[in-house]
Amino acid sequence: MRKVRSLAIIHLVVLPWIALSYAPAKSRKIHSDIRYVDWAGSKGLLPLQKFKNPMKIEKYRGWLRKQLPPTNWTLGNGALEHGKITRQIEEDHDTINNDDERDSNKAYAELKASQPLDPNIHLQPIYIDSHIVVVNKESGVLSVPGPRRNPSVGGLVHEYIGNEEDDVDSMVVHRLDMDTSGIICYARNKYVLGVLHEAFRNKSKHGVGSGEETVYKKYEALVCGHMLNVEGEIDLPLVRDQNRPPFMKVHIETPSDQTQDFIGNDISIDKHMGYIKMMSKAPKESLSLYRVLSWEYLHGLPVTRLELIPITGRTHQLRVHCAAIGYPIVGDCIYGYNGDGSPNGGLPDDIFSIFQSRATASIQQEIYELVQKKQNQHSVGEYNGNMCLHAKQLCFLHPITRAPMAFENDAPF
């Protein structure tokens, strides 16, 4: 990709009836170098332990509780046979005949999620000890089995590395979206799970740069268009989208509240109570920081490489926030161009039009068509049509030793 430079233009929009902030982050401290362990606070007295990229099998073989299968097991010879399975999924997708394109996309996602995983390809440990396992997850793979008990990275970690309770659900500390790649941590006993749950729950309690954070996350993304603002924050409250459940959108206060109507309607269509409770949750404050890393071209189309830091941890937060300011993430089939979610992150056109600096509809459409083309070509060794959002860095205090630990894995795009 060819990199270009541009002058930064910063602007601020504040509307009295919506909490909308898209402003420079000069007052906030961006962690450009984790080595000084500022996020660990006064308790981070032990030396920082850094681990980058997945280990070779020789490094973690001793931690396996069962031997990895031969490379020709189930999926055949590595990535080549994995590509054949992927092509079969695409062919099966073409046979799904639904009048509603969204129903077709949902059926395709469920089909994709149900495919078997090869531990030789999808089990990618970065760090293992008696208490935690930290791995890299590829895009298009589930973090956890979910209610349908689909194949997942968590399932592989449980099957081949295990935990004291011998239960995959007792290992789940946090999750990544199926289409998001990057670093995930799993716990190996219930005590550690409780400690990490508390740490992740309170990660934004004191605010970034306070020196009191117990968990620090950094993502990398490619977004459509060349973003002119070099850094800033996105402060937009998020809520479940009642018109396009179960997706998220930016919350805008209106005289009418659709929540009760939605609950009543959903009961009649046989939705379980957990789903109804999820959809009826109140809007939550959501804050993301961003910084431009480079301006690039993806097959001749302008894109921006961003560093993203979620201060809060809402569902699909980074994806909705990027779409809401006019720069959807490349390959986002929900919040990007022609996606299943509400356009512009749910912002009405009259508000969205205020952002004069944004990716044009024509650029978004061209990138969307490129994504579709690459997915159909099943490209190997170059951009393959996956969503370009990667959990690049995860830092926290070890649940037992309290040593500050930083895990990092390079973005695949």
C-alpha positions in Angstrom: 0.0 0.0 0.0 1.2 3.5 -0.9 1.2 6.0 2.0 0.4 9.7 1.7 0.4 12.6 4.0 -2.2 15.2 4.6 -2.8 18.3 6.7 -4.9 17.8 9.8 -8.2 19.7 10.1 -9.8 19.5 13.5 -13.4 20.3 14.2 -15.9 20.2 17.1 -19.6 19.7 16.9 -21.8 20.0 20.0 -25.6 19.8 19.7 -27.7 20.6 22.8 -30.0 17.6 22.4 -27.4 14.9 21.7 -24.2 14.0 23.5 -22.0 14.3 20.5 -18.2 14.9 20.7 -15.7 14.4 17.9 -12.8 16.5 19.2 -9.0 16.4 19.5 -7.7 14.3 22.4 -5.1 16.8 23.6 -6.4 16.6 27.2 -6.1 12.8 27.1 -2.9 10.8 27.3 -2.5 8.3 24.4 -0.3 5.3 25.4 2.1 5.4 22.5 4.6 3.2 24.4 3.4 0.7 27.0 6.9 0.2 28.4 6.5 2.8 31.2 3.6 0.8 32.6 1.5 3.9 33.4 -1.7 1.8 33.1 -0.6 -0.4 35.9 -0.5 2.4 38.5 1.3 2.3 41.8 0.8 -1.5 42.0 2.8 -2.1 38.8 6.2 -2.5 40.6 7.3 -5.7 38.9 9.1 -5.5 35.5 6.8 -5.5 32.5 6.5 -8.8 30.7 6.0 -8.5 27.0 4.9 -11.2 24.6 4.4 -10.7 20.9 2.8 -12.9 18.2 1.8 -16.6 18.5 4.4 -19.2 19.6 5.7 -22.1 17.6 4.3 -25.5 18.6 7.7 -26.4 20.2 7.2 -23.6 22.7 3.8 -24.7 24.0 3.7 -28.5 23.3 4.3 -29.2 27.0 1.1 -27.4 28.0 -1.1 -29.5 25.7 -3.3 -32.1 27.5 -3.9 -33.9 24.2 -1.8 -34.2 21.1 -2.6 -32.0 18.1 -4.0 -34.0 15.1 -2.0 -34.5 11.9 -2.2 -31.5 9.6 -4.4 -33.5 7.2 -7.0 -34.1 9.9 -10.6 -32.9 9.0 -9.5 -29.8 7.1 -6.7 -31.5 5.2 -3.3 -30.0 4.5 -3.4 -26.7 6.3 -4.5 -23.4 4.7 -5.0 -25.0 1.3 -7.8 -27.3 2.5 -9.1 -24.5 4.8 -9.6 -22.4 1.6 -11.6 -25.3 0.1 -13.9 -25.3 3.1 -14.3 -21.5 2.8 -15.1 -21.8 -0.9 -17.8 -24.5 0.0 -19.3 -22.1 2.5 -19.6 -19.4 -0.2 -21.2 -21.9 -2.6 -23.6 -22.9 0.1 -24.4 -19.2 0.7 -25.3 -18.8 -3.0 -27.9 -21.6 -2.6 -29.7 -19.8 0.2 -32.8 -18.3 -1.4 -34.4 -15.8 0.9 -36.3 -12.8 -0.4 -34.9 -10.8 2.5 -31.2 -10.2 2.0 -30.7 -9.7 5.7 -32.2 -13.1 6.4 -29.8 -14.5 3.8 -26.8 -12.8 5.4 -27.9 -14.2 8.8 -28.2 -17.7 7.4 -24.8 -17.4 5.9 -23.2 -16.2 9.1 -24.8 -19.1 11.0 -23.5 -21.5 8.4 -20.0 -20.0 8.6 -20.0 -20.2 12.4 -20.9 -23.9 12.3 -17.8 -25.0 10.3 -15.2 -27.1 12.1 -11.9 -25.6 13.1 -8.4 -27.1 12.7 -6.3 -26.6 15.9 -3.2 -26.6 13.7 -4.5 -23.4 12.1 -6.8 -21.7 14.6 -5.1 -22.5 17.9 -2.5 -19.7 18.2 -1.2 -19.3 21.7 0.8 -16.2 22.6 1.2 -17.1 26.3 0.3 -20.0 28.6 0.8 -20.6 32.3 -1.1 -22.4 35.0 -3.6 -19.5 35.4 -4.2 -17.9 32.0 -4.0 -18.6 28.2 -3.6 -15.7 25.8 -4.2 -16.4 22.1 -4.7 -14.8 18.7 -8.1 -15.2 17.0 -8.5 -15.0 13.3 -11.3 -13.1 11.6 -14.4 -15.2 10.9 -14.0 -17.4 13.9 -16.0 -17.3 17.1 -14.4 -16.5 20.5 -16.8 -18.7 22.5 -19.2 -21.6 21.6 -22.3 -19.6 22.3 -25.8 -21.1 22.8 -25.6 -23.1 19.6 -22.2 -24.6 20.9 -20.5 -23.8 17.6 -16.8 -24.5 17.1 -14.7 -21.6 18.6 -11.3 -20.6 19.7 -12.4 -21.0 23.3 -13.5 -24.5 22.5 -10.0 -25.3 21.1 -8.3 -23.8 24.2 -10.5 -25.9 26.4 -10.0 -29.1 24.4 -6.2 -28.9 24.0 -5.1 -26.8 27.0 -8.0 -27.0 29.5 -8.9 -25.6 32.9 -9.5 -26.9 36.4 -13.3 -27.0 36.0 -13.1 -28.8 32.6 -15.7 -26.4 31.4 -15.2 -24.0 28.5 -17.7 -21.5 29.8 -15.6 -21.1 33.0 -12.7 -19.9 30.9 -14.4 -16.9 29.2 -12.9 -13.6 30.4 -14.0 -11.4 27.5 -15.0 -11.7 23.8 -14.2 -10.4 20.3 -16.8 -10.2 17.5 -16.6 -13.1 15.0 -15.3 -10.8 12.3 -12.7 -9.1 14.5 -9.3 -10.6 14.8 -6.8 -10.3 17.6 -5.9 -11.1 21.2 -8.1 -12.8 23.7 -7.4 -14.0 27.2 -8.9 -17.2 28.8 -8.9 -18.1 32.5 -7.8 -21.6 33.7 -9.8 -21.7 37.0 -12.7 -19.9 38.6 -10.7 -17.8 41.0 -8.6 -16.3 38.2 -11.8 -15.9 36.2 -13.3 -13.8 39.0 -10.2 -11.6 39.3 -10.0 -10.9 35.6 -13.8 -10.3 35.3 -13.4 -7.6 38.0 -10.4 -6.1 36.3 -12.1 -6.0 32.8 -15.3 -4.6 34.3 -13.5 -1.7 36.0 -11.0 -1.0 33.3 -12.3 2.5 32.6 -13.3 3.3 36.2 -10.6 6.0 36.6 -10.2 7.1 32.9 -7.3 6.6 30.6 -4.1 8.3 31.6 -5.0 8.3 35.3 -2.3 5.7 36.1 -5.0 3.5 37.7 -6.2 1.3 34.8 -6.1 -2.4 35.4 -6.7 -3.3 31.7 -5.6 -1.5 28.6 -6.6 -2.4 25.0 -5.5 -1.1 21.7 -7.0 -1.9 18.3 -5.8 -1.3 14.7 -8.2 -0.7 11.8 -8.5 0.3 8.2 -11.4 2.7 7.6 -12.8 4.0 4.3 -11.4 7.2 3.0 -8.6 9.5 4.1 -9.4 10.8 7.6 -8.2 14.4 8.0 -8.3 14.7 11.8 -5.1 13.1 13.0 -6.3 12.3 16.5 -9.3 12.8 18.7 -12.2 11.2 20.7 -15.6 9.9 19.8 -18.1 10.4 22.6 -21.4 9.0 21.5 -23.9 7.0 23.7 -24.9 3.6 22.3 -28.1 1.5 22.5 -29.6 -1.6 20.9 -31.2 -0.8 17.6 -34.9 -1.5 18.0 -35.4 -1.4 14.2 -32.5 -3.7 13.3 -32.0 -6.0 16.3 -29.7 -7.1 17.8 -27.3 -4.5 16.4 -26.2 -1.3 18.0 -26.7 2.4 17.1 -25.9 5.9 18.4 -28.6 6.9 20.9 -30.6 10.1 20.2 -33.1 11.3 22.6 -36.6 11.5 21.1 -40.0 12.2 22.6 -41.1 8.6 22.0 -39.5 5.6 23.6 -39.8 2.4 21.5 -38.5 0.0 24.1 -41.9 -1.1 25.6 -43.4 -1.6 22.1 -40.5 -3.6 21.1 -40.7 -5.9 24.1 -44.4 -6.5 23.6 -43.9 -7.3 19.9 -41.0 -9.6 20.6 -42.8 -11.7 23.1 -45.3 -12.5 20.4 -42.6 -13.8 18.0 -41.2 -16.2 20.6 -38.0 -14.5 21.7 -36.5 -15.8 24.9 -36.4 -13.5 28.0 -32.6 -13.1 27.9 -32.9 -11.6 24.4 -35.7 -9.3 25.4 -33.7 -8.1 28.5 -30.7 -7.4 26.2 -32.8 -5.4 23.7 -34.5 -3.3 26.4 -31.3 -2.1 28.1 -30.9 1.7 28.6 -28.4 3.7 26.5 -24.9 3.7 27.8 -22.1 6.3 27.6 -19.4 5.2 25.1 -16.0 6.7 24.5 -13.4 5.8 22.0 -10.0 7.4 21.2 -8.5 7.4 17.7 -5.1 8.3 16.2 -4.2 8.2 12.5 -1.2 5.9 11.9 -1.0 6.4 8.1 -3.0 7.3 5.0 -2.9 4.5 2.5 -4.4 3.0 -0.7 -6.1 -0.4 -0.8 -6.0 -1.5 -4.5 -6.1 2.1 -5.5 -8.8 3.2 -3.1 -8.1 5.6 -0.2 -8.1 4.1 3.3 -6.8 5.3 6.7 -5.0 3.1 9.2 -6.2 4.0 12.7 -5.1 3.2 16.2 -8.3 2.8 18.3 -8.6 2.7 22.1 -12.0 1.8 23.6 -12.3 3.6 27.0 -15.7 1.9 27.5 -16.4 -1.6 26.3 -19.8 -1.6 24.6 -20.9 -4.2 22.1 -19.6 -3.2 18.6 -18.5 0.1 20.0 -15.5 0.8 17.7 -17.5 -0.3 14.6 -20.5 2.0 15.3 -18.3 4.9 16.3 -16.3 4.8 13.1 -19.5 4.5 11.0 -21.1 7.4 12.9 -18.3 9.9 12.1 -18.3 8.9 8.4 -15.4 6.5 8.2 -16.8 2.9 8.5 -14.3 0.1 8.9 -13.3 -1.7 5.7 -15.2 -5.0 5.3 -17.8 -4.2 8.0 -20.9 -6.0 6.8 -23.1 -4.6 9.6 -22.2 -0.9 10.0 -20.5 -0.3 6.6 -21.9 0.4 3.2 -25.0 -1.7 2.4 -24.7 -3.3 5.9 -27.4 -4.9 8.0 -27.3 -2.2 10.7 -28.6 1.3 10.5 -26.6 3.6 8.2 -24.2 6.1 9.7 -24.2 4.3 13.0 -27.9 5.2 13.4 -27.4 9.0 13.1 -30.1 10.7 11.0 -29.0 12.3 7.7 -29.5 15.8 9.0 -27.0 15.2 11.8 -24.6 13.1 9.8 -24.4 15.7 7.1 -22.7 18.1 9.6 -19.5 16.0 9.3 -18.1 17.6 6.2 -14.9 15.5 6.6 -16.0 11.9 5.9 -15.7 9.2 3.3 -18.0 9.8 0.4 -20.7 7.4 -0.5 -19.0 6.6 -3.8 -15.7 5.7 -2.1 -17.6 3.5 0.4 -19.4 1.8 -2.4 -16.2 1.1 -4.3 -14.5 -0.4 -1.2 -17.6 -2.5 -0.6 -17.4 -3.8 -4.1 -13.7 -4.6 -3.6 -14.5 -6.5 -0.4 -17.2 -8.6 -2.2 -14.8 -9.3 -5.0 -12.0 -10.4 -2.7 -14.3 -12.6 -0.7 -15.4 -14.4 -3.9 -11.8 -14.8 -5.1 -10.6 -16.3 -1.7 -7.3 -14.4 -2.1 -4.3 -15.9 -0.3 -1.4 -13.7 0.8 -3.1 -10.4 0.3 -6.3 -8.6 1.4 -9.0 -11.3 1.4 -12.2 -9.4 2.1 -12.2 -9.8 5.9 -13.2 -7.0 8.2 -10.1 -4.8 9.0 -10.4 -4.5 12.7 -7.8 -6.2 14.9 -7.3 -6.3 18.7 -3.6 -5.6 18.5 -2.6 -5.1 22.1 -4.0 -6.3 25.5 -2.3 -5.3 28.8 -3.3 -6.2 32.3 -1.9 -7.2 35.7 -1.4 -11.0 36.1 -4.3 -12.2 38.3 -1.9 -14.1 40.7 1.6 -12.4 40.5 0.2 -8.9 39.8 3.0 -8.4 37.3 2.2 -6.0 34.5 1.9 -8.0 31.2 1.6 -6.8 27.6 0.5 -9.0 24.8 0.7 -7.9 21.1 0.0 -9.4 17.7 0.5 -7.7 14.4 -2.6 -6.9 12.3 -3.1 -9.3 9.4 -4.0 -6.4 7.0 
